[in-house]
């Protein structure tokens, strides 16, 4: 498609095209029963539709750029890293603020289970390198942490670790990691959707999607399944509509997060450390949202922040994020390092599925599947995948799974899935070797699982 547009016009045009793709995807979901029966969201269908009609499938077959101009794809490729900040900034806005104790009580099973999944990925990946991949396929010993880097960390984490891997003489692991991160997005959605379908049909598992709401829940939910709590009749809002106020609150939350992250980088830099340089912004936007909501509450203006408006903006951001992330992932990265890709993928998927089924109910307790499937999604793809799977099984958000999963990022993301421990994994393997690193990780994973199980037993006994 040959259009003479300026950069801002391409940006606007890309949003128009994405809207049309989402519309076509909604029609496909309506008339292809298999898609609806698997509870696959329209945004996910849109992402794979973009792959099919873009340069990586149709374009490769026809020798063209496909049906989507390159500048449009370039705009879409920037959206996931930006919109995840919107999704997390909205977590704390428009609702009564919980105490630190309540945040921990709500999110602790997610933090513990998510940490166990990550340490298990470190352990199994390291042992696979030592026992299979290095002796038989010559894969670098530094690949011991690649499952956690790519599956739980994602493309951004691999890119951030690129200079360190290159300096360590293992630049080939960057492509391997990007390939695994791409695979993880597919396995997270596909395997997760199959698990949701299995849970819905399993009479021994009660899931919110198929369980009739109780009388109290029915009272709290409106006809569209949106919780109206906190949305009183619209107040006088000083010249701005509720959606505009929500946009302002989200923007302010992100701005505060940027200040906080840059401050931490400056403090670390003063001590000669670059530990925060590769840190993502989005975990800090939750803190920014908390500060904004707290300030609005203390100033008695919290009624101006509409929960319904915030949730609407967050939902749009999440749909666009998912469609653009899947649609712009690289299929070319999958062509090399096939043995390592296969081994790591099988290990990563098997570990997450087994952990979900065996330890999910023992750590999460009530509504365990709704909670554990979100952690599964994050271990298999990224934060957004967890939200997608949680929404598949609990679209009306009748459980606390989505809120607890959002709170989880405060205690999990600074350390794992792209955080401090993830960043230190490569230096630790350089110092210890993959075997020692794997054994230490296995001990930590076992400790986390034991803690989670005992904690849930103690709570159930009260």
N, C-alpha and C positions, 0 to 999 in steps of 0.2 A: 504494500500500500504506500503510495507516494504522496504524502501530505506535506505542504510547506507551512509548518507550524513553529512558533517559538517555543522555548523550553517551558514557560508557564502554560502555554496552550496545550503542549503535550501532556503536562501534568493533569490539566482539567479533562482532556480527552481520554486519558487513561482511566479516570474515575467513571466516565460515561461508559466506556467499553466494559469495565468490570461490572457495572450495574447490569448491562445487557447479558453478560455471561452468567451472572447470578440468576437472572430471569429465565434464561434458557435452561439452566441447571434445575431450577424449581419445576419447570415443565417436565423435564426428564424424570425427576423424582416422582412426579405425579403419575406419569404414564409408564414407568418401569417399576413394577411391583417389587422386584428384588431389592432395589435401592431403599425403598421405604421399609421393607421387612427387616433389613439390616440396620435400620435406624441411622443411616448415613446422612449427615446434615447436608443441606444444599451447598454450604460453603466448601465442603470437602469435594463434592461432585464438581463444583466450579473449578477447583484447583486442578483436578485431573483432566477436566475438559480443556483447560488452558494448555496443559502439557500436550494433549493430543493434537490440538489445532495450531500449536506454536512451532517454533523452529526445531525443537528436539524430536518431534515425531512427524507430523505432516510436512514440516519444512525440510527435514532430512530426506524424506521419501520423494518430495517433489523438487528438491534442489533450490528451494526458496526460503524465505523467512517464515513461511506459513501464513496464517490469517491474522497474526498479531504483529504489528510493527515493532521493531527493536526498541524505539524510544518508549513505547508503552510498557514493554517488559522491564526496561531499565527503571521506570518509575515504580512499578509493582515490586521490584526486588528490594527497594528501600523501605517499603511499608511495614513488613513484619517487625523489624527492630524498633520502629517508631511507635507502632500501635500497641505493642505489648506494654509500653509505658502508660498508655491511656487505660488499658484494661486493669492494670494494677493500681493506678492512681484512684480508680473508681471503687476499689474494694472497701475503703473505709468511709467514703462520702455518703451523705444522705441517710445515716442511721445513727442510733444511739451508740456512743462509744463504749466498748467493753473495757474492763480493767486489764492490766497486764496479766493478772492471774487468770482471768477468763480467756484471754488470747492463748495462753499456754495450755490451759485445760482443754480448750477446743481443738487446738492444733497439734498437741503433743503426739497423739498416735500417728499423725501424718509425718511429723518431723522424724520420729523414731523409725517408722516403717520406710520412709523415703531414704533415710541415712543407711539403713540396713541394705536396701536395694543397691545403693551406690557402692558401699563397701563390698558387697557381694560381686558387683561388676568388676571392681578392682581385683578382687581375689581370683575369680574365675578366669578373667582375662590374662592375668599374670601367669597363672598356672598353665593356661593353654599355650602361652608363648614359650614357657620353659620346656614343656613336655612335647609339644607338637610343632608349633610354627617356626621356632628358631632352628631346631635340629633338622627338620624335614624340608622347610621352605625358605630358610635363611632370613626370616623376618627379624628386624631389629629387636633387641631385648627391651628397648624403650616402649615397645607397643603394649607392654603390660597394662597400662592405664587407658588404652585407647577406647575401650568400650564405654567407660564412664565419661571420658572426654567427649565422645561423639553422641552416644545414646542419651545420656542425661544432660550433657552440656550443650550439644548441638553445633551447628555450623559456626556460630559466633565464637564459641569457646575454642574450637579447632583453629579458627583464624587467629584468635588472640594468642594461642600457644605456638603459632607458626614460627615466629622468630626463635623461640627457645628450642623447638625441635630442630630447626635448621642449624643453630649454633652447636647443638649436640650431635650433629652429623646424621640426623635421621629425617631429612626433609621429605623423603618418600612417604612418611607417616602422615603428612598433611593431606595428601590425596586419599590415602586410605581412610583417614578420619572423616573427610568430607563425604566419601562414598558411604561410610557407615551412618553418618548423620542423615544422609538422604534416605537410606534404607530404613532408618529408625522412624522417619516420618510416615512411611508406608506401613511398616509393621505395627506402629502404634495405633493407627486408625483401623487397619484391616483386622488385625488380631483383636484389638480392643472391641471393635464392632461385633466380631464373632462371639467374644466373651459376654458382651451385653445381651446378644440374642440368646445365648445359652442360659444366662441367668434369668431372663424373662420367662423362658419356657420351663425352667427348673422349679418344680413345685416345692422344693425344700428351701428355696431362696426367695425371700420377700423383698421386692424392689418397688420403689416409689412409683415407677412408671405404670405398673399394672395393679397396684394396691389401691383400692378405693380410699379416698381421704376420710379421716375421722370427722366427727361433727365439728370439732374445734378447727381442724385444718380447712374444712369446707367454708367455715365462717371467715377464715383469714384470707382465702384465695378468691380473687374475682373471676369472672367468666373466662378471661384469657390466661389464667394461671399466673398472673403477676401479683406479687404480694404488695398490697397497697399500704402496708404499715408505714407510718411516718408521713403519708401524703394526705394531709388535711386539705380542705378547700383552699385553692391557690390564694396565698396571701398577697398583699401589696408588696411589690418587689422592686420598687424604685426605678422604674423605667426599663427593666429587663424581664423577658419571659423566663419561665423555669428552665427551659433548655439552655438559654444563654447563660443563666446563672450557673448551671451545671458545667458548661464548657469553661467558664471562668474559674470555677473551683478546681477542675481537673488540670487546667493550665497552670494554676498557682501551685498545685501539688507537685507537678513535674518540675516547675522552676525551683521549688525548695529542694527537691531531690537532687537536681543538678548542682545546687550550691553545696549540699551536704557531701556529695561524692567528690567534687572538686576540692573541698576542704580536707577530706581524708587523703586525697592524693597529695595535696600540698604538705600535710603533716608527715605523711610517709616519706615524701621526697626529701624533706628536711633532714630525715635520718638516713638518707641514702638508699631508700627502698622504693621499688616500683610496684609493690604488691597490689595496689589498687588500680593500676593502669589498665588492666584487662577486665576489671570488674564491670558487669553490666549495670545499667542505670535502673532497670525496672524494680529490683527489690527495694530500692530507696524511695520509689514513688509511693509505695504503701505507707512508708513513714511520712512522706510529704502529705498524703491524703489524711493521715491521722492528725497531723499538726493543723491542717486547714479546718478539719471538722472540729477539733478541740477548740481552736480559736473562735470559730463560729458559735460553738456551744457556750463558751465563756462570755462572749459578747451578746448572747441571746439573739443571734441571727441564724441559728441552725435551721429554723423553719423555712428559710429561703432556699435551702438546698433540697430540691425534690429528689427523693429516692427513685421515683419512677423515671425521671429525666436522666439521672445518672445511669441507671440500669439500661436505658435505651441506647445511650451513647456507647456504653461499654459493649453492648450486644452487637452494635454495628461495627465497632472497632474489631471485635473478635472475629466476626464473619469475614471482614475484609482481610484481616491478618491471615486467617487460615487459607483462604482462597489464593492470596498472593504468595504465601510461603510455599504451598504445594506447587502452584503453577510455575514458579521460577526456580525450583530446585534443579540441580544439575544431574542429568542422566548420564552424561559422559564420564563422570567420576566413578561410575560403577564398573567401567570396563577393565580396570586394572586391579591387580592384587586379588584375583578371584578366590584363591584358597583361603586367604586370611579373611576376606569378606564373608565367605560361607561359614567358616568356623566361628568367627566372632558373632555373626548374626544368630546362628543356632544357639550359641551359649547365652546371648543376651535375652533372646525371646524365651527360651526354656526357663531361665532363672526367674524372669519377671512373672511368667505364668504360674510356675510352681509356688513362688513366694506369695502371689496373690491368693491362690486357692488354699494353701496350707496355713499361712500366717495372717492373711487378711482378716478372717473372722476372729482370730485369737488376739489380734492387736487392736482392731477397731471396735469390736463388739457390736453394738446396735447400729443398724443400717450399714453393716460392714461393706457390702458390695459397692454401694454408692461412694463410700469414702475410698476404699482400696483401689477401685478402678481409676480414680483420678491419679493416685500415686503410680499405678501401672503406666498410665499414659505419659506421665513425666519421665519415668524411667525408660520409656521406649521412644520418646520423641522430644518433646519440649513442654514447657509450662502450658502452652495453649492446647496441646493434645489432651492433657489432663482435664482441662475445662470442657473440651468437646465431649469426652467420654462421660464425664459427670452429668453433662446436660442430656446426653442420650438416655441415661438410665433414670434421671430425675429432672425432666424438662420443666416442671413447675417449681423446682427448687423447694420441695416440701421438707427435705432433710437439711441438715447443716453442712452437707458435704462440700458444697461450693465455697461457703464462707470459711470453713475450717481449712480447706485446701489453699485458699488465698492467704490466710494467716500463716500457713506453713512456710511460705516463702520468706517470712521474717527470720525464722530460725534455721532454715535449710539452705537457701540460696547464698548467703554470705560465706558458706563453707564448702558445699558440694554442688554438683550440677553446674559448674563454672565458677565456683567460689574459691576460697583460700586453699582448702585441701586439694581440690582439683588442680589448682595452679601449682601446688607444691609436689604433685604426684610425680612429675617427670624428674625434678631434682632429686627426689627421694629414690627413684629407681636408679638414677645415675650413681647415687651414693651407696645403695644397698644391693642393687640388682633386683630383677623381677621376682625371683624366688622368695627372698626375704620380704619384699614389699607385699607379695601375694599372701604370705602366711600371716603377716601383721594385719592385713585387710580382712582376712578370713576370721581372725580372732575378734576384730572390731564388729564385723557383721553379726557374728554369733552373739556377741555381747548386746548389741542393739536389739536383736530378735528376742533374746531372753528378757531384757528389760521391758520390752513392749508387751510380751505375753504376761509376765508377772504383774505389771502395772494394771493391765486389763482385768486379770483375775482379782486383784485387790479391790478394784472399783466395783466389780460385779458382786463381790461378797458383802459390800456395804448395805 
